[in-house]
Amino acid sequence: MENLPPVKLGAAILFFFAAALIPRWFLEKRWVEKSPMSQSGRQMAMDLVLVLIFGLMGAIYAHVYLGFPRTSAILLYIGFSLAGFFIAVDMALHRERKVLTAALDANNYLPPKKFYSVTRKFAFVAISSALLTTFVIYLVVLNDIDWLASAGQDAQSIAMAQESVGKDILFIMLIFMALAVNMIWSYSRNLKLLFENETNVLESVSKGDLTRRVPVATNDEFGVIAGHTNIMIQGLSHRQKLLGELALAEEVQQNLLPQAAPTVPGLDLAGTSRYSSQTGGDYFDFITLPDEKIGLLIADASGHGVGSALHMATARSIFRTLALREDRPAKIVTDMNRQLTQDTWETGRFMTFSYTVVDLDKRALTWVRAGHDPAFLYDPKTDAFEYLDGRGVALGLHPAWEYEEYGMEGFTPGKVLVIATDGIWESANAQEEMFGKKAMEKVIRQHAANSASNIMEAILDEAQAFRGDQKMEDDMTIIVAKAV
């Protein structure tokens, strides 16, 4: 062994390393690259196993054919194993870098199904490196101790021995430091790619671009963060789409409401709806009828939001269809209830409804109540309120209900008729106190001499001032009709 040329030993080592490349190429294609989320782990396992197998073959060859002592062959195999470990780690990081680059063009945006903590992988590599380094230094020290025992005891021999031991340990430490630095640098490049992928997409999201996604290329914490970032972006995109649809629904619903009160000789009219959300279930309308009559209708669908808005739109369509062929208010509301109940019986939805016909020729009022609060009728001459009361359940609750008409005369100039939804008098302040009907009557009394529009705005403003900073919990709809 002492006469073995270094070239021959080096050629034998290179031969076995080269031989390991043959199955490596095959295994990379058939095993490593078939698993997109586990390529780096499989790459490390494959390279480490190949080096261990072919390193063992090289150690056996050196012992049998080159005459290496058993101890030297074992040390050679340990060297193979140590080199294989760092080679495997470096190749795994290189494979991960390729996967990260290729993931930019892939369509994998969901969190990984299997999770392998990056902290555990890092701890494994760090502990393994430390143990291997310690073990090799331990073997070198043992070998040097044996050599020192056989060396001379004079000062020159001791100095030479110390220098030799120091060089061996320094050489090993430099080799391990170089391998560690290379591993850290390679890992930092991968981290840079991961952070760049994440931050570039988040910067786009912050600018309003919700079309990009973070590629999920690892099955560790970075993969989980990327996957959940994509889920968040998808949710934001869905929410943005929903907000657009809500804005469209709000626009459609606003178009269903009267844009302005009609001009009617002898009557000052005003009406509006204020919704607690983008869409609501309140509705009001003015219907011009023959013989100097005008219909005033107001409705309050149960619930809030898009569902109530659709319910309201259905009721509006049914009412307008029926009003074209029928002039009896009770008959219109009865048929309307029958049709609505067929659509909403299983959903539990209902709608309070009030339909009032003003006959300007006779100065008379005719009304039908379907579960709605009675309208307010104020006479400034007597400073008294009357209420347009009557029987009738909410629409959608009883398909066979027959609604009744109620009437009165004497809708003389100066009188004020106010029909509204309960969102006004049930407005609550921070102390959970309600605005109330008495406060509403007070506002009507104070502004009765003003126009219908001024009376309406005064009522809404007082309710808003009473509520203060509290959130508007219910829609507010009002119609004011003043005889002039």
C-alpha positions in Angstrom: 0.0 0.0 0.0 2.9 2.4 0.8 4.1 1.9 -2.8 0.6 2.5 -4.3 0.8 5.4 -6.8 -1.6 8.3 -5.9 -2.7 8.4 -9.5 -3.9 4.8 -9.4 -5.8 5.4 -6.1 -7.4 8.6 -7.5 -8.3 6.8 -10.7 -10.0 4.0 -8.7 -12.0 6.6 -6.7 -13.0 8.5 -9.8 -14.1 5.3 -11.5 -16.6 4.4 -8.8 -17.9 8.0 -8.6 -18.4 7.9 -12.4 -20.0 4.5 -12.2 -22.6 6.0 -9.9 -23.7 8.4 -12.6 -25.1 5.7 -14.8 -28.0 4.6 -12.5 -28.3 8.2 -11.3 -29.4 9.5 -14.7 -32.0 6.7 -15.0 -33.3 7.3 -11.4 -33.6 11.0 -11.9 -35.8 10.6 -14.9 -38.0 7.8 -13.5 -38.2 8.6 -9.8 -37.0 12.1 -8.9 -38.7 14.1 -11.6 -42.0 12.2 -11.3 -42.8 13.9 -8.0 -43.0 17.7 -8.4 -43.4 18.5 -4.7 -40.8 16.0 -3.4 -38.0 16.3 -5.9 -35.4 17.9 -3.6 -36.0 15.2 -0.9 -35.8 12.4 -3.5 -32.7 13.9 -5.1 -30.9 14.0 -1.7 -31.9 10.4 -0.9 -30.9 9.1 -4.3 -27.5 10.8 -4.4 -26.7 9.8 -0.8 -27.7 6.1 -1.3 -25.7 5.9 -4.6 -22.6 7.3 -3.0 -22.9 5.0 0.0 -23.4 1.9 -2.3 -20.6 2.8 -4.8 -18.4 4.0 -2.0 -18.7 0.6 -0.3 -17.8 -1.0 -3.6 -14.8 1.2 -3.9 -13.7 0.5 -0.3 -14.0 -3.3 -0.9 -12.0 -2.9 -4.2 -9.3 -1.0 -2.4 -9.1 -3.7 0.3 -9.2 -6.7 -1.9 -7.4 -5.6 -5.1 -5.2 -2.7 -3.9 -4.1 -4.2 -0.6 -5.6 -1.6 1.7 -5.7 -2.7 5.3 -9.2 -3.1 6.7 -8.9 0.1 8.8 -7.7 2.1 5.9 -10.6 0.8 3.7 -13.1 1.7 6.4 -11.6 5.2 6.6 -11.8 5.5 2.8 -15.5 4.5 3.0 -16.1 7.1 5.7 -14.5 9.7 3.4 -16.9 8.5 0.6 -19.9 8.8 2.9 -18.9 12.3 4.1 -18.4 13.6 0.6 -21.6 11.9 -0.4 -23.6 13.6 2.3 -22.5 17.1 1.2 -22.9 16.3 -2.4 -26.4 15.0 -1.8 -27.3 18.2 0.1 -25.9 20.4 -2.6 -27.7 18.5 -5.4 -30.9 18.6 -3.4 -30.7 22.4 -3.1 -29.8 22.6 -6.8 -32.9 20.5 -7.7 -35.1 22.7 -5.5 -33.8 25.7 -7.3 -34.7 24.2 -10.6 -38.2 23.3 -9.3 -38.7 26.9 -8.0 -37.7 28.3 -11.4 -39.9 25.9 -13.3 -42.8 26.5 -11.0 -43.3 30.0 -12.4 -44.8 28.4 -15.5 -46.7 25.7 -13.7 -50.3 25.7 -12.5 -49.8 24.4 -8.9 -51.3 27.0 -6.6 -52.8 25.0 -3.8 -51.2 24.3 -0.4 -49.1 21.0 -0.4 -51.0 17.9 0.7 -47.9 16.6 2.6 -46.0 18.8 4.9 -42.3 18.6 5.8 -41.2 21.3 8.2 -38.2 23.3 6.8 -37.0 23.7 10.4 -36.7 20.0 10.8 -34.9 19.6 7.5 -32.5 22.3 8.5 -32.0 20.8 11.9 -31.3 17.4 10.3 -28.6 18.8 7.9 -27.0 20.9 10.7 -26.9 18.0 13.2 -25.7 15.5 10.6 -22.9 17.9 9.5 -21.8 18.5 13.0 -21.7 14.8 13.9 -19.8 13.9 10.7 -17.3 16.7 11.3 -16.8 15.6 14.9 -16.4 12.0 14.0 -13.8 12.7 11.3 -11.8 15.0 13.6 -12.0 12.2 16.3 -10.6 9.7 13.9 -7.8 12.0 12.8 -6.9 12.8 16.5 -6.8 9.0 17.3 -4.6 8.4 14.3 -2.3 11.2 15.3 -2.1 10.0 18.9 -1.0 6.6 17.6 1.6 8.3 15.5 2.8 10.5 18.4 3.2 7.4 20.6 5.6 5.9 18.0 7.5 9.2 17.4 10.6 10.3 19.1 10.5 12.1 22.4 13.0 14.8 21.6 12.0 18.4 21.2 12.3 18.4 17.4 10.1 15.3 17.0 7.5 16.7 19.3 7.5 20.0 17.4 7.1 18.2 14.1 4.2 16.1 15.6 2.4 19.1 16.8 2.8 20.8 13.4 1.5 17.7 11.7 -1.6 17.3 14.0 -2.4 21.0 13.6 -2.2 20.9 9.8 -4.5 17.8 9.7 -7.1 19.4 11.9 -6.8 22.8 10.1 -7.1 21.1 6.7 -10.3 19.2 7.8 -11.8 22.3 9.3 -11.1 24.3 6.2 -12.7 21.6 4.0 -15.8 21.5 6.2 -16.1 25.3 6.3 -15.9 25.4 2.5 -18.6 22.8 2.3 -20.8 24.6 4.8 -20.3 27.9 3.1 -21.3 26.4 -0.2 -24.4 24.8 1.3 -25.4 28.1 3.0 -24.9 30.1 -0.2 -26.9 27.6 -2.2 -29.7 27.6 0.3 -29.8 31.4 0.4 -30.3 31.5 -3.4 -33.3 29.2 -2.9 -34.7 31.5 -0.2 -34.2 34.5 -2.4 -36.3 32.8 -5.1 -39.0 31.9 -2.7 -39.2 35.4 -1.2 -39.1 37.0 -4.7 -42.0 34.8 -5.9 -44.1 35.8 -2.8 -43.3 39.5 -2.7 -43.7 40.1 -6.4 -47.3 38.6 -6.3 -48.2 40.5 -3.1 -46.9 43.8 -4.7 -49.2 43.1 -7.6 -52.1 42.5 -5.3 -51.5 45.7 -3.4 -51.8 47.5 -6.7 -55.1 45.9 -7.5 -53.9 43.1 -9.8 -55.6 39.8 -8.6 -54.8 37.7 -11.6 -51.4 36.5 -10.4 -50.7 33.6 -8.1 -47.7 32.4 -6.0 -46.3 29.1 -7.4 -46.3 26.3 -4.8 -43.0 24.5 -5.4 -42.1 23.2 -1.9 -43.9 21.1 0.7 -42.7 23.1 3.7 -43.7 26.3 5.4 -43.0 28.3 2.2 -45.4 26.1 0.2 -48.1 26.4 2.8 -47.7 30.2 2.9 -47.8 30.4 -0.9 -50.9 28.1 -1.1 -52.8 30.1 1.5 -51.7 33.4 -0.2 -53.3 32.1 -3.4 -56.5 31.2 -1.5 -56.6 34.7 0.0 -56.1 36.2 -3.5 -58.9 34.0 -4.9 -61.1 35.1 -2.0 -60.3 38.8 -2.7 -61.0 38.2 -6.4 -64.4 36.6 -5.6 -65.2 39.4 -3.2 -64.3 42.0 -5.8 -66.5 40.3 -8.3 -69.3 40.1 -5.7 -68.9 43.8 -4.9 -69.2 44.5 -8.6 -72.4 42.4 -8.8 -73.8 44.2 -5.8 -73.1 47.5 -7.3 -74.9 46.4 -10.4 -77.8 45.1 -8.3 -77.9 48.4 -6.5 -78.0 50.3 -9.8 -80.8 48.0 -11.1 -82.8 48.4 -7.9 -82.4 52.2 -7.9 -83.7 52.2 -11.4 -86.8 50.3 -10.2 -87.6 53.0 -7.8 -89.3 56.3 -9.0 -86.6 58.8 -10.0 -88.9 61.6 -9.1 -92.4 62.1 -7.8 -95.0 62.7 -10.5 -96.6 66.2 -10.8 -100.2 65.9 -9.8 -102.5 68.9 -9.6 -103.8 69.3 -6.0 -101.2 67.0 -4.5 -97.6 67.6 -3.4 -95.7 64.3 -3.4 -92.3 63.1 -2.3 -90.7 59.7 -1.6 -87.4 58.0 -1.1 -85.6 54.8 0.1 -82.4 54.7 2.1 -80.9 51.2 2.4 -78.8 49.9 5.3 -76.6 48.0 2.8 -76.0 48.3 -1.0 -79.3 46.6 -1.7 -82.4 46.3 0.4 -85.9 45.0 0.7 -87.9 48.3 0.9 -89.9 49.6 -2.1 -92.2 52.4 -2.9 -93.9 53.6 -6.0 -96.4 56.0 -7.5 -99.1 54.7 -9.9 -101.0 57.1 -12.0 -104.6 56.0 -12.3 -107.6 57.2 -14.4 -110.2 59.7 -13.0 -107.7 61.9 -11.2 -106.5 59.1 -8.9 -103.0 58.2 -7.9 -101.8 55.0 -6.1 -99.2 55.2 -3.4 -97.6 51.9 -2.5 -94.9 51.0 0.0 -93.4 47.6 0.9 -90.9 46.1 3.3 -89.5 42.7 2.5 -88.2 40.5 5.3 -84.4 40.4 5.7 -81.8 42.5 4.0 -79.4 42.4 1.1 -79.7 40.7 -2.3 -82.3 38.2 -1.3 -84.7 40.8 -0.1 -84.0 43.0 -3.2 -84.9 40.1 -5.5 -88.1 39.5 -3.4 -89.0 43.1 -3.8 -88.3 43.1 -7.5 -90.7 40.1 -7.9 -93.4 41.8 -5.9 -93.0 45.0 -8.0 -93.4 43.0 -11.3 -96.5 41.2 -10.0 -98.1 44.4 -8.7 -97.6 46.3 -11.9 -98.9 43.5 -14.0 -102.1 43.2 -11.9 -102.6 47.0 -11.7 -102.8 47.2 -15.5 -106.0 45.0 -15.6 -107.6 45.5 -12.3 -108.8 48.8 -10.6 -110.0 47.3 -7.2 -107.1 47.7 -4.7 -108.3 44.8 -2.5 -108.5 42.5 -5.5 -105.0 43.5 -6.7 -103.4 42.8 -3.3 -105.3 39.5 -2.9 -104.1 38.2 -6.3 -100.6 39.6 -5.6 -100.4 37.7 -2.3 -101.6 34.4 -4.0 -98.8 34.6 -6.6 -96.1 35.7 -4.1 -97.0 32.9 -1.7 -96.5 30.3 -4.5 -92.9 31.6 -4.9 -92.0 32.1 -1.2 -94.0 29.5 0.7 -91.0 27.2 1.3 -88.4 30.0 1.9 -90.2 31.6 4.8 -89.9 35.1 3.2 -92.7 37.6 3.5 -93.4 41.2 2.8 -95.5 43.9 4.6 -97.4 46.0 2.0 -99.6 49.1 1.9 -101.5 50.4 -1.1 -103.3 53.7 -0.8 -105.4 55.3 -3.6 -105.8 59.1 -3.5 -109.0 60.3 -5.3 -108.3 64.0 -5.9 -111.8 64.6 -7.3 -113.6 63.4 -4.2 -110.8 64.3 -1.8 -111.0 60.7 -0.6 -108.5 57.9 0.5 -108.9 54.2 -0.1 -106.3 51.8 1.3 -105.4 48.1 1.8 -103.1 47.0 4.5 -101.1 43.8 4.3 -99.3 43.6 7.7 -97.8 47.1 7.2 -97.9 49.8 9.9 -100.8 52.2 9.5 -100.1 55.4 7.6 -100.1 58.8 9.5 -102.7 61.4 8.5 -102.2 64.8 10.1 -104.7 67.6 10.1 -103.0 70.9 11.0 -106.4 72.6 11.6 -107.3 70.3 14.5 -103.6 69.4 15.3 -104.7 65.8 15.4 -103.4 62.5 13.9 -105.5 59.7 12.3 -104.2 56.3 11.3 -105.2 54.4 8.2 -105.7 51.1 10.1 -107.3 47.8 9.0 -107.0 44.1 8.8 -104.5 42.2 6.6 -101.6 39.8 7.1 -98.2 40.2 5.4 -97.9 39.0 1.8 -96.5 35.5 1.5 -97.9 34.0 4.7 -101.5 33.0 3.9 -102.2 32.1 0.2 -106.0 32.3 0.7 -106.3 35.5 2.6 -108.9 37.9 1.2 -107.8 41.5 1.8 -110.3 44.3 2.5 -110.5 47.9 1.4 -110.9 50.8 3.8 -111.8 54.4 3.0 -112.4 57.9 4.3 -113.2 61.3 2.8 -112.0 64.7 3.8 -108.5 64.7 2.5 -108.7 68.5 2.3 -105.9 71.0 1.5 -103.2 71.2 4.3 -103.6 67.6 5.4 -100.4 65.5 5.4 -100.3 61.8 4.7 -97.1 59.9 5.6 -96.6 56.2 4.8 -93.3 54.8 6.0 -91.4 51.6 6.9 -90.5 50.7 10.5 -86.8 51.4 9.8 -87.4 55.0 10.6 -89.1 54.9 14.0 -87.1 51.8 15.1 -83.8 53.6 14.5 -81.8 53.1 17.7 -79.1 55.2 19.4 -76.1 54.2 21.4 -78.3 53.6 24.5 -80.5 51.3 22.4 -83.4 53.7 22.6 -85.7 53.9 19.6 -86.6 57.1 17.7 -90.3 56.1 18.0 -93.6 57.2 16.3 -94.2 60.0 18.8 -91.0 61.7 17.7 -92.0 61.2 14.1 -95.4 62.8 14.7 -93.6 65.7 16.4 -91.5 66.3 13.3 -94.6 66.1 11.0 -96.4 68.6 13.2 -93.5 71.1 13.2 -93.0 70.9 9.4 -96.6 70.5 8.2 -96.6 73.9 6.6 -93.7 73.1 4.4 -93.5 71.1 1.2 -93.8 67.3 1.1 -90.1 67.1 0.2 -89.2 69.2 3.2 -91.3 67.2 5.5 -89.8 63.9 4.2 -86.2 65.2 4.6 -86.9 66.6 8.1 -88.2 63.2 9.3 -85.1 61.3 7.9 -82.7 63.9 9.2 -84.2 63.7 12.7 -84.0 59.9 12.7 -80.4 60.1 11.6 -79.5 62.7 14.3 -81.2 60.5 16.9 -79.2 57.5 15.8 -75.9 59.4 15.8 -72.9 57.3 14.9 -74.7 54.0 15.3 -74.9 51.8 12.3 -78.1 51.9 10.2 -79.7 48.5 11.0 -82.8 48.7 8.7 -83.8 50.2 5.5 -85.8 53.5 5.7 -88.5 54.3 3.1 -91.1 57.0 3.2 -93.8 58.6 1.1 -95.3 62.0 2.0 -98.5 63.3 0.2 -99.8 66.7 1.1 -103.1 68.0 -0.2 -102.8 71.5 -1.7 
